[in-house]
Amino acid sequence: MKRIILTGGGTAGHVTPNIALLPHLRDLEYDIHYIGSHNGIEKDLIEPFGIPFYGISSGKLRRYFSLKNLTDPFRVIKGLAEADSLIKQLEPDIVFSKGGFVSVPVVVAAKRRRVPVVIHESDMTPGLANKLSLSSAAKICCNFPETVELFPEGKAILTGSPIREELLKGDPEKAREFLGFNKDKPVLLIIGGSLGSVFVNDAVRAVIHNLLENFQVIHLCGKGKLDESLNNTIGYKQYEYIKEELADIFALSDIVISRAGANAICELLAIRKPNLLIPLSSKASRGDQVLNARSFERQGFSMVLEEEEVTNKVLLSSIMDLYTRRADFVKTMQDSGQHDSIATIISLFEEILNDGTE
C-alpha cells in the first residue's frame, strides 16, 4: 500500500484541495495521513473524514513588525523537529503540500528523509511559505500558465486546483425550491470569499434594486455581514455562508460575481460559470488576487473590475455585459483543456512513485 502524507493549513484554501483528493486516493488504496497545526482550521476540516491527523507546532513568518516574530521562530524549529519525527515514524512514499506555513517543516523534513514532495501553488506568484519549500519539491503543480514559466523546464506542471466532486453535481431545481425563486429572471450569485468582503457587499447593495429589475440575486456575505434591512426583499436572498446547498446554488446561477482567490476562481472554471472578478486590492494584500484575475481575463475565462474602477454605473454595465456574453465565456472554459485537475495530480504522484523520482 502506498502511503501519502497531505499537509497544508492556516486557511480553508490550503485544506479543501487536499479534501478533494481524498476519494480518489482512497479508490487507489493509498494509506492517507495528514500533518497540520495543533489548533488550526485544518484539524476541524480533516477529522470528519477519518484521516489520521498529526498536529505540529507552527509559526508565521511575517513581513511586518510583530512581537510574535520574536517567538514564532522557536515554534518553527520545534515544528521541524516534530515533522522530522513523524516522517521517520510514518515512512511515507510521497508528500503533497498545499501550502501555508505549517507545511514548510513537513516539506523540509521530507526532503531530508529523501521522501519525494509535490507542492501545489494556487496563486500566480508563490507565497512566502511555498517559496521556502520550492527547493525541496520534486514537482510543482500550478493553477496558471504564467506560474509554470517561472520555474526550470520540467519542474512545474499546469494542473489547476483540485475541486470537490460534489460541486459538479448540483441540482438547479433543488436550489430554486430552497431559495423560493421563479423561472422568470436569471440568477446572479455574489461570493465575497470565505470570510466575505465588505467592499463587494457594499458595491452590490448600492445597486441591488437596479439588479433586481433583471436578476434574482443570491448573496453570500460572510459571517456577521448580513444586512437585515434587505431580509424581505423579493428576489434577493442573503446568507452568511452556504455549505450543503452550495453545489445546487452554483448549478442554478447564470453568472457570478466573486473575489479572485485562486481556489474560488478555479472552482468557477471547473463548473463553467461566467464570472466578474473584483480582486482584493494590492493596497490591502500582496496583490495575488489582481494577478490571478488578470490571468483568467487573458485566458478568456473572466471579466475583471479592480476596486478602484468600481462605480454604480460601471458595475451595472459590466454585469449586463457579462450576462450578454455568457455563452462565449462558457465555450472558452470548455475549450481550455483544464478538465480534470485531480486526475492530473494523482497521475503525477504515480509517475513519481513509479520512477523513484525525488
C-alpha positions in Angstrom: 0.0 0.0 0.0 1.3 3.4 -1.0 1.4 5.9 1.9 0.9 9.6 1.3 1.1 12.5 3.8 -1.0 15.5 2.9 -0.2 18.8 4.5 -1.4 22.4 4.4 -3.2 24.8 6.6 -3.9 28.2 8.0 -6.9 28.9 5.8 -9.6 26.7 4.2 -8.0 27.4 0.8 -4.9 25.4 2.0 -7.1 22.4 3.0 -10.1 22.0 0.7 -8.0 20.9 -2.3 -6.5 18.2 -0.2 -10.0 17.1 0.8 -10.9 17.0 -2.9 -8.2 14.4 -3.4 -9.3 12.0 -0.7 -12.0 9.9 -2.5 -9.6 9.3 -5.4 -6.6 8.4 -3.2 -8.8 6.0 -1.3 -10.0 4.4 -4.6 -6.4 3.8 -5.4 -5.8 2.3 -1.9 -3.4 5.0 -0.7 -2.8 5.0 3.1 -3.5 8.7 3.8 -2.2 10.7 6.7 -2.4 14.5 7.4 0.0 16.8 9.1 -1.3 20.2 10.2 -1.0 22.6 13.1 -2.3 21.7 16.6 -5.2 24.1 16.6 -5.6 25.3 13.0 -8.7 25.2 10.9 -7.2 22.2 9.1 -7.8 19.9 12.1 -11.5 20.6 12.2 -11.8 20.2 8.4 -9.9 17.0 8.1 -11.0 15.0 11.2 -14.6 14.3 9.9 -13.1 12.3 7.0 -11.5 9.8 9.4 -7.9 10.6 8.2 -5.2 10.2 10.9 -4.3 13.8 11.8 -1.0 14.8 13.4 -0.5 18.3 14.9 2.8 20.1 14.9 4.0 23.5 16.2 3.7 26.2 13.6 4.8 29.9 13.4 4.1 32.5 10.8 6.9 34.3 9.1 5.7 37.9 8.8 7.0 40.6 6.6 5.8 43.2 9.1 6.8 44.0 12.7 5.1 42.0 15.4 6.2 40.8 18.8 5.3 37.3 17.7 8.3 37.5 15.3 10.4 37.0 18.4 8.7 33.8 19.5 7.5 32.2 16.2 11.0 31.1 15.0 11.2 28.8 18.0 7.8 27.3 17.1 9.0 26.7 13.6 12.2 25.0 14.9 10.0 22.8 17.2 7.7 22.1 14.3 10.6 21.0 12.1 11.7 18.5 14.8 8.2 17.2 15.2 7.7 16.9 11.4 11.0 15.1 11.1 9.9 12.6 13.8 6.6 12.0 12.1 8.2 11.5 8.7 10.6 9.0 10.2 7.8 7.2 12.0 5.3 7.1 9.1 7.8 6.4 6.3 5.6 7.9 3.6 6.2 7.2 -0.1 5.3 10.7 -1.1 4.2 14.1 0.5 1.7 16.5 -1.1 1.8 20.1 0.2 -1.0 22.6 -0.4 0.9 25.4 1.3 0.5 27.5 4.4 3.3 28.0 7.0 2.6 24.6 8.7 3.6 22.9 5.5 7.2 24.2 5.5 8.6 22.0 8.3 6.9 19.0 6.7 8.3 19.6 3.3 11.8 20.3 4.6 11.7 17.1 6.8 10.5 15.0 3.9 13.4 16.2 1.7 15.8 15.5 4.5 14.4 11.9 4.7 14.6 11.5 0.9 10.8 11.4 0.5 9.6 13.0 -2.8 7.5 16.1 -2.4 4.8 17.6 -4.7 3.8 21.2 -4.0 0.7 22.9 -5.2 0.9 26.7 -5.7 -2.6 28.3 -6.0 -1.6 31.8 -6.9 0.1 33.1 -9.9 3.2 34.0 -7.9 4.3 31.8 -5.0 3.5 32.9 -1.4 6.3 33.0 1.2 5.6 29.6 2.6 5.8 27.9 -0.8 8.9 30.0 -1.7 10.6 28.4 1.3 9.6 24.9 0.1 10.3 25.1 -3.6 13.8 23.8 -3.5 12.6 20.7 -1.7 10.0 19.9 -4.3 10.2 17.2 -7.0 7.3 18.8 -8.8 5.2 22.0 -8.5 1.6 22.0 -9.5 0.3 25.3 -10.8 -3.1 27.0 -11.5 -1.8 29.5 -14.0 0.3 29.0 -17.2 2.3 32.1 -16.2 3.4 30.3 -13.0 4.8 27.3 -14.9 7.1 29.7 -16.8 8.7 30.9 -13.5 10.4 27.5 -12.9 13.0 25.5 -14.7 11.6 23.4 -17.6 10.1 20.2 -16.4 9.9 21.3 -12.8 6.3 22.7 -12.9 3.1 21.5 -14.5 -0.2 23.2 -15.1 -2.8 21.2 -13.2 -5.4 23.6 -12.0 -6.8 23.2 -8.4 -8.4 20.0 -7.2 -12.2 20.6 -7.0 -14.6 18.8 -4.8 -16.6 16.5 -7.0 -19.9 17.4 -5.3 -19.6 20.9 -6.8 -20.0 19.4 -10.2 -23.2 17.6 -9.3 -25.6 20.4 -8.3 -29.3 20.3 -9.0 -30.7 23.7 -10.1 -34.3 22.7 -9.3 -33.4 21.9 -5.7 -31.8 25.3 -5.4 -34.8 27.0 -6.9 -37.0 25.4 -4.4 -34.7 26.2 -1.5 -34.5 29.8 -2.4 -38.1 30.3 -3.5 -37.0 31.7 -6.9 -39.0 31.5 -10.1 -38.0 30.9 -13.7 -38.9 34.4 -14.9 -35.5 36.0 -14.3 -31.9 34.7 -14.5 -29.9 34.2 -11.3 -26.8 36.2 -10.2 -24.6 34.8 -7.4 -22.3 37.0 -5.4 -19.4 35.5 -3.4 -17.1 37.6 -1.4 -14.6 34.9 -0.3 -14.7 32.6 2.7 -14.9 35.5 5.1 -17.0 37.7 2.9 -16.0 41.1 1.5 -17.2 44.4 2.9 -16.2 46.1 -0.4 -18.1 43.7 -2.6 -21.1 43.6 -0.3 -21.3 47.4 -0.2 -20.9 47.7 -4.0 -23.7 45.1 -4.7 -26.1 46.6 -2.1 -25.6 50.1 -3.6 -27.2 48.8 -6.8 -29.3 45.9 -5.5 -32.7 47.4 -6.6 -31.3 48.1 -10.1 -30.1 44.5 -10.3 -33.4 43.1 -9.2 -35.0 44.6 -12.2 -33.2 42.0 -14.3 -32.0 39.3 -12.0 -32.8 37.2 -8.9 -29.8 37.6 -6.6 -28.1 35.2 -4.2 -25.6 37.0 -1.9 -23.1 35.1 0.2 -22.0 37.9 2.5 -19.7 36.3 5.1 -20.1 35.9 8.9 -21.6 39.0 10.6 -22.1 40.8 7.3 -25.8 40.4 6.6 -27.9 43.5 6.0 -31.1 43.0 8.0 -32.9 45.8 6.1 -32.9 43.7 3.0 -34.2 40.5 4.6 -37.7 40.6 2.9 -36.6 41.9 -0.4 -38.3 39.9 -3.2 -35.8 38.1 -5.4 -32.9 38.7 -3.1 -31.5 36.0 -0.7 -28.6 36.7 1.6 -26.6 34.2 3.7 -23.5 34.4 5.8 -22.3 31.1 4.4 -23.8 28.2 2.4 -22.4 24.6 2.7 -24.9 21.8 1.9 -26.7 23.7 -0.8 -23.7 25.3 -2.5 -23.5 22.9 -5.4 -27.1 23.3 -6.2 -26.8 27.1 -6.0 -23.9 27.1 -8.4 -25.9 24.9 -10.8 -28.8 27.4 -10.7 -26.6 30.5 -11.2 -26.3 32.0 -14.6 -23.4 34.4 -13.8 -21.2 35.0 -10.7 -19.5 38.0 -9.1 -16.6 36.9 -7.0 -13.3 37.9 -5.3 -10.3 36.3 -7.1 -8.9 33.9 -4.6 -7.2 31.1 -6.5 -9.4 28.2 -5.3 -12.6 30.2 -5.8 -11.8 31.1 -9.4 -10.6 27.6 -10.2 -14.0 26.3 -8.9 -15.8 28.7 -11.3 -13.6 27.4 -14.1 -14.4 23.8 -13.3 -18.1 24.4 -13.2 -18.0 26.7 -16.2 -19.7 29.7 -14.7 -19.3 33.1 -16.4 -17.9 35.5 -13.8 -17.0 39.0 -13.0 -14.0 39.2 -10.7 -13.4 42.0 -8.2 -9.9 41.1 -6.8 -8.8 42.3 -3.4 -6.8 45.4 -3.9 -3.0 45.3 -3.9 -3.2 48.1 -1.3 -4.6 45.6 1.1 -2.6 42.5 0.1 0.5 41.3 -1.8 -1.6 41.7 -5.0 -2.0 38.0 -5.8 -5.7 38.3 -6.4 -5.2 41.0 -9.0 -2.6 38.8 -10.8 -5.0 35.8 -10.6 -7.8 37.8 -12.0 -5.8 39.3 -14.9 -4.6 35.8 -15.9 -8.1 34.5 -16.1 -9.1 37.6 -18.0 -6.3 36.9 -20.5 -7.4 33.3 -20.9 -10.9 34.4 -21.6 -12.5 32.9 -18.5 -13.4 36.1 -16.7 -14.2 39.8 -16.8 -12.3 41.9 -14.2 -13.1 45.1 -12.3 -10.5 46.3 -9.9 -11.8 48.0 -6.8 -10.6 51.4 -8.0 -12.7 51.0 -11.1 -16.0 50.2 -9.4 -18.8 52.7 -9.5 -22.5 52.0 -9.6 -22.7 52.7 -13.3 -19.6 50.6 -14.2 -20.7 47.7 -12.0 -24.2 47.5 -13.5 -22.9 47.8 -17.1 -20.3 45.1 -16.5 -22.8 42.7 -15.1 -25.1 43.2 -18.1 -22.2 42.8 -20.4 -21.2 39.5 -18.7 -24.7 38.2 -18.9 -25.0 39.1 -22.6 -21.7 37.4 -23.4 -22.1 34.4 -21.0 -22.1 31.8 -23.8 -18.8 32.9 -25.1 -17.2 32.6 -21.6 -18.7 29.1 -21.2 -17.3 27.9 -24.5 -13.8 29.3 -23.7 -13.8 27.5 -20.4 -15.0 24.3 -22.0 -12.2 24.5 -24.6 -9.5 25.3 -22.1 -8.3 21.7 -21.6 -8.3 22.1 -17.8 -10.9 19.4 -17.2 -9.6 17.1 -14.5 -7.1 18.6 -12.1 -7.4 15.6 -9.7 -6.5 13.0 -12.3 -3.6 15.1 -13.5 -2.2 15.5 -9.9 -2.7 11.8 -9.0 -1.1 10.7 -12.2 1.9 12.9 -11.2 2.1 11.0 -7.9 2.0 7.7 -9.7 4.7 8.8 -12.1 7.0 9.9 -9.4 6.5 6.7 -7.4 7.0 4.5 -10.4 10.1 6.4 -11.5 11.6 6.6 -8.0 12.0 10.4 -8.5 13.0 12.5 -5.5 
